[in-house]
Amino acid sequence: MGLPTLAIINFTTTLPDNDVLEAIHAVNRQITENFIPIWGYGRTLMPFVPSFDAADPNELAEERVPADSVIYLVNESSVPGALGFHDLNMGDVPFGFVFVLDPNDWTTTLSHEVLELILDPTANVLVPGPDPRDRRNTVLHTYEACDAVERISYSIGAVDVSDFVTPSYFTLGEAAGSKNDFLGVGVPSFGATRGSHLAFLDLATGRFEQILGQHMPAQARMVAKIETHDHPKPERPSEETLARMASAMPLAARRGGGAAAPPLRGITRTARYREAAERVAGMMHAPQG
């Protein structure tokens, strides 16, 4: 029995199809050679070419994608602070977007989103663990494969791919002989490397929180390893950047009638977690009957 399939659709105007095929080959190798031996499951990436011109709004059409999930490569970001995201669509099909803001630096984001879609295809798993602000408290961490080490990457052939955590990362303590990420850079359980981030639901307040990792491991050899594999992320789009992008579009395009489509409205797992936090807070403060 084969693995579930994940279609990669190139809607950009900057990426040659050969570059996309090379990235697909590298991430498929990462899944089969690195990820599956550690996590036990995966997906097979496949290219899919739509039958219409996505740049022409007059040709846009619904088209069935022959895969179990899909990730779209697009030029413009629709989510502040994000280089990509994944979630479930209205039909409960896993999908994601990679925002190709730099055509020379996007494959780590593709690898990141693919591995996270594999690990949590329903985009709703939370794991109890210590609060990174006060480890005496317990919070619910998002079940993300790459966020905690998102600035760490390595190469497969000529393609950069993202480091990822192991099951040990989601367990308390640091067992001898185990490592919490594929490259073994020393990220602590329920922690993050500097510049990478954590997201969790604070049960005490009912709020969804995100914080940046700031601390390097104490061991000098781990610091050197992190510095070797550190991958500065491209500039992430802010609310102001997206507003400027939208205002720079021709009026006809913003109304849906020009040569460029308006930016997508991102419905991300972050928004879903925030909604879950609000529901938890509501239950916690609801009057008892």
Secondary structure as the mmCIF struct_conf table of DSSP 4:
data_model
#
loop_
_struct_conf.conf_type_id
_struct_conf.id
_struct_conf.beg_label_comp_id
_struct_conf.beg_label_asym_id
_struct_conf.beg_label_seq_id
_struct_conf.end_label_comp_id
_struct_conf.end_label_asym_id
_struct_conf.end_label_seq_id
HELX_LH_PP_P HELX_LH_PP_P1 GLY A 2 PRO A 4
STRN STRN1 THR A 5 ASN A 10
BEND BEND1 THR A 13 LEU A 15
HELX_RH_AL_P HELX_RH_AL_P1 ASP A 17 ARG A 29
HELX_RH_PI_P HELX_RH_PI_P1 GLN A 30 PHE A 35
HELX_RH_AL_P HELX_RH_AL_P2 ILE A 36 TRP A 39
BEND BEND2 GLY A 40 GLY A 40
STRN STRN2 THR A 44 PRO A 47
BEND BEND3 SER A 51 PHE A 52
TURN_TY1_P TURN_TY1_P1 ALA A 54 ALA A 55
TURN_TY1_P TURN_TY1_P2 PRO A 57 GLU A 59
BEND BEND4 PRO A 66 ASP A 68
STRN STRN3 SER A 69 VAL A 74
BEND BEND5 ASN A 75 GLU A 76
BEND BEND6 VAL A 79 VAL A 79
TURN_TY1_P TURN_TY1_P3 PRO A 80 GLY A 81
BEND BEND7 LEU A 83 LEU A 83
STRN STRN4 GLY A 84 LEU A 88
TURN_TY1_P TURN_TY1_P4 MET A 90 GLY A 91
BEND BEND8 ASP A 92 ASP A 92
STRN STRN5 PRO A 94 PHE A 99
BEND BEND9 LEU A 101 ASP A 102
TURN_TY1_P TURN_TY1_P5 PRO A 103 ASN A 104
BEND BEND10 ASP A 105 ASP A 105
HELX_RH_AL_P HELX_RH_AL_P3 THR A 107 LEU A 119
TURN_TY1_P TURN_TY1_P6 PRO A 121 THR A 122
BEND BEND11 ALA A 123 ALA A 123
STRN STRN6 LEU A 126 ASP A 131
TURN_TY1_P TURN_TY1_P7 PRO A 132 ARG A 133
STRN STRN7 ASP A 134 THR A 142
BEND BEND12 ALA A 145 CYS A 146
HELX_RH_3T_P HELX_RH_3T_P1 ASP A 147 VAL A 149
TURN_TY1_P TURN_TY1_P8 GLU A 150 ARG A 151
STRN STRN8 ILE A 152 ILE A 152
STRN STRN9 SER A 153 ILE A 156
TURN_TY1_P TURN_TY1_P9 GLY A 157 ALA A 158
STRN STRN10 VAL A 159 SER A 162
STRN STRN11 VAL A 165 VAL A 165
HELX_RH_3T_P HELX_RH_3T_P2 PRO A 167 PHE A 170
BEND BEND13 THR A 171 GLY A 173
TURN_TY1_P TURN_TY1_P10 ALA A 176 GLY A 177
BEND BEND14 ASN A 180 ASN A 180
STRN STRN12 ASP A 181 ASP A 181
TURN_TY1_P TURN_TY1_P11 PHE A 182 LEU A 183
HELX_LH_PP_P HELX_LH_PP_P2 VAL A 187 PRO A 188
TURN_TY1_P TURN_TY1_P12 SER A 189 PHE A 190
TURN_TY1_P TURN_TY1_P13 ARG A 194 GLY A 195
STRN STRN13 HIS A 197 ASP A 202
TURN_TY1_P TURN_TY1_P14 LEU A 203 GLY A 206
STRN STRN14 ARG A 207 LEU A 212
BEND BEND15 ALA A 218 GLN A 219
HELX_RH_AL_P HELX_RH_AL_P4 ALA A 220 HIS A 229
STRN STRN15 ASP A 230 ASP A 230
HELX_LH_PP_P HELX_LH_PP_P3 PRO A 232 SER A 238
HELX_RH_AL_P HELX_RH_AL_P5 GLU A 239 ALA A 248
BEND BEND16 MET A 249 MET A 249
HELX_RH_AL_P HELX_RH_AL_P6 LEU A 251 ARG A 254
TURN_TY1_P TURN_TY1_P15 ARG A 255 GLY A 256
BEND BEND17 GLY A 258 ALA A 260
HELX_LH_PP_P HELX_LH_PP_P4 ALA A 261 LEU A 264
HELX_RH_AL_P HELX_RH_AL_P7 ARG A 269 HIS A 285
BEND BEND18 ALA A 286 ALA A 286
HELX_LH_PP_P HELX_LH_PP_P5 PRO A 287 GLN A 288
#
